[in-house]
Amino acid sequence: MLNLLFVYGTLRSEFDNRYARLLQSHADFVGRATMPGSIYRVRHYPAFRPTPEGEVHGELYRLHNPEPTLQALDDYEDEEFERVVLNGAWIYQYKLQPADDRRIASGDFCLS
């Protein structure tokens, strides 16, 4: 199973919540990374979409034991998101297309 996960929102190391701590304790931080696509502010969290073109800033993690860790993170992300593979890593993609005015122009949730 693929063991790389790209995170761009509340799972990043800047956040201190149960699931960010779970990720950090069950994975190795590979480094800061970018993915093609765009992110949007949906309520208090960001949502990734592959289009329109842009650059999304986040972090890349190498999961020690991918299956149980991803299962826990799937529960956290809930039914609004689906886990997909992009550029060799898992990423959580929002299922709906948010309004254009909700797009985070910088591509970095932590700078929005």
C-alpha positions in Angstrom: 0.0 0.0 0.0 1.2 3.5 -0.8 2.8 5.0 2.3 3.1 8.8 1.4 0.5 11.3 2.6 0.3 15.0 1.6 -1.5 17.2 4.1 -2.5 20.8 3.5 -4.8 21.8 6.3 -5.5 20.9 9.9 -3.3 17.8 9.8 -0.2 19.9 9.3 2.4 20.2 12.0 1.3 23.8 12.8 -1.9 22.3 14.3 -2.3 20.6 17.7 -5.3 18.4 17.4 -5.8 14.7 18.1 -5.5 13.7 14.4 -2.5 15.9 13.7 -0.8 14.3 16.7 -1.8 10.8 15.5 -0.2 11.5 12.1 3.0 12.8 13.6 3.3 9.8 15.9 2.6 7.3 13.2 4.7 8.8 10.3 8.0 10.4 9.5 7.9 14.0 8.4 9.5 14.0 4.9 9.3 17.8 4.4 7.4 20.7 3.1 5.9 20.0 -0.4 3.5 21.3 -3.0 0.9 19.7 -5.1 -0.9 21.0 -8.2 -4.4 22.2 -7.7 -6.3 24.7 -5.5 -7.6 24.9 -1.9 -10.7 26.7 -0.7 -11.8 27.8 2.8 -14.9 25.7 3.7 -16.1 26.8 7.1 -13.0 26.5 9.4 -11.0 24.1 7.3 -9.5 24.0 3.8 -10.7 21.8 0.9 -8.4 20.6 -2.0 -9.6 20.4 -5.6 -7.4 19.4 -8.5 -8.7 22.4 -10.6 -8.3 25.2 -11.3 -4.5 25.1 -11.8 -2.5 26.4 -9.0 -0.1 25.3 -6.3 -1.1 23.9 -2.9 1.5 24.1 -0.1 1.6 21.5 2.7 3.7 18.7 4.2 4.6 15.2 3.1 4.6 12.3 5.5 5.8 8.7 5.2 3.4 6.5 7.1 4.9 3.7 9.2 1.8 1.4 8.9 -0.4 3.0 6.3 -3.6 1.0 6.6 -4.7 1.7 10.2 -3.4 5.3 10.1 -5.3 6.1 6.9 -8.4 4.5 8.3 -8.3 6.8 11.3 -7.7 9.8 9.1 -10.5 8.8 6.8 -12.9 8.9 9.8 -11.6 12.4 10.7 -12.0 13.7 7.1 -15.6 12.4 7.0 -17.9 11.9 4.0 -17.1 15.4 2.5 -13.7 14.2 1.4 -12.3 11.2 -0.5 -8.7 10.0 -0.3 -7.1 9.9 -3.8 -3.6 9.5 -5.2 -1.9 12.5 -6.8 1.7 12.5 -7.8 2.5 9.4 -5.9 1.0 10.4 -2.6 -2.4 10.2 -0.9 -4.3 13.5 -0.5 -7.8 14.2 0.8 -9.9 15.8 -2.0 -13.2 17.7 -1.3 -16.1 16.0 -3.2 -17.9 19.3 -4.1 -16.6 22.3 -6.0 -16.6 25.4 -3.6 -17.4 28.8 -4.8 -14.6 30.7 -6.6 -14.6 33.5 -3.9 -13.6 30.9 -1.3 -10.3 30.0 -3.0 -7.2 30.6 -1.0 -5.1 32.5 -3.5 -1.8 31.8 -1.8 -2.4 28.0 -1.9 -1.3 27.9 1.8 -4.0 27.4 4.5 -1.6 28.6 7.2 -1.2 32.0 5.5 -4.8 32.6 4.8 
